[in-house]
Amino acid sequence: MHVKGFRKAGNIPTLFASFLYFDISFMVWVLFGVLGIFIAKDFGLTATQKALLASIPTLGGSLFRIPLGYCADRFGAKRTGIISMILTIIPLLLSWLLANRVTELYVFGFLLGISGASFAVALPLVSRWYPPEYQGLAMGIAGAGNTGTLIATFFAARIAKVIGWHGVFGLAILPMILTLFVFILMAKDSPTPAKQKTWNEYGRLLKKSDLWFLCILYSITFGGFVGFSSYLGIFLHDQYRLKPIEIANITTILVSLGSFLRPVGGYLSDKIGGGKMLILLLGVIGIAYIGLSSLPPLMLAIILFGIIMMALGMGNGAVFQVVPQLFPDEIGIVTGVVGEAGGLGGFFLPMILGKGKDLTGSFGAGFMVCGIFILLVLVMLVAVQKRWAITARQTLHSIQIDA
């Protein structure tokens, strides 16, 4: 794979615009979790309420992804992206000006999920520009827009200490508007758009077991990444009693490991196969979760979180290296379905940890449950990855014949 060939194969302005759209959308998507310490202090929230506050934008994002993925296929990814950014500004305004009760925050947070659904638009927009041999790298670069979480984790707490957490939502409107203009000017739909599908065809697609297994995998990798991006600050505060700025620094470092390694996961998956890559990563993630169940000293916990975030980031890239190979003609809707599952994983992870804390007085039980589940999924993956590799070769051969 050569850099020169990659530049010629697709559309670099569209790749950049999609990355930026994804990046800023992710920044605002995790704000409720990142600001959770400040909000919880004002309202006196329980562990479960904190988890819900951090995860409800993720739930909203997961539910918005299927309709956005459908619209990206049916009406064009660029048009869908423009509309979604305009809609994202509304809950930011509401959170800035009108959020005075916890129930209002839950509603506004859910509506902010539209920003998380950007995944179902940005990735198909990029994917249709690139041939199979560059899918992993292209999708990894576009997907690295999850680095927007770094902006939120590093700056949000610092800004909140100066202007309050309400003001952070108002300030976030400015980069969203700037991104909207960049996207309008630079993004371009592929000249070979997705084949139009009927709802019956989508229904048949949803009956395929490979799709649902990809959903499970992405609920682990992406769900883990976005779940920790939103909830890690609350966990570090409640378990280790760290201060907001200390939490911001640690969280930013940990999230950066997952964000920047997503393209690496896509690239390595192009080389050895996404299934093999995921087998390795799931083993690492599952064991590290079980290690965290003992709630080790802070430094060891940070190391384990670092290992987990690196593996989760690479796993995100690996999953979406597999998607266009198994479903080359339904990328938009598959991205929406799989992305929804990832969002649901990001919702349930904080809820499992928060509810476990309220029920047992410890976060350890939640980590143990998650670790065992991941290792069980690993066993299932070993059974299917060889068949996936055969399907990927057949897809590549078919595309080469069509070309």
Secondary structure, DSSP 8 states (H G I E B T S, - for coil): --HHHHHHHS-HHHHHHHHHHHHHHHHHHTHHHHTHHHHHHHHT--HHHHHHHHHHHHHHHHHHHHHHHHHHHHH-HHHHHHHHHHHHHHHHHHHHHT--SHHHHHHHHHHTHHHHTTHHHHHHHHHTTS-GGGHHHHHHHHHGGGGHHHHHHHHHHHHHHHHHHHHHHHHTHHHHHHHHHHHHHH----SS------HHHHHHHTT-HHHHHHHHHHHHHHHHHHHHHHHHHHHHHHHH---HHHHHHHHHHHHHHHHHHHHHHHHHHHHH-HHHHHHHHHHHHHHHHHHHTT---HHHHHHHHHHHHHHHHHHHHHHHHHHHHH-TT-HHHHHHHHHHHHHHHHHHHHHHHHHHHHHHS-SHHHHHHHHHHHHHHHHHHHHHHHHHHHHHHHHHHHHHHH-
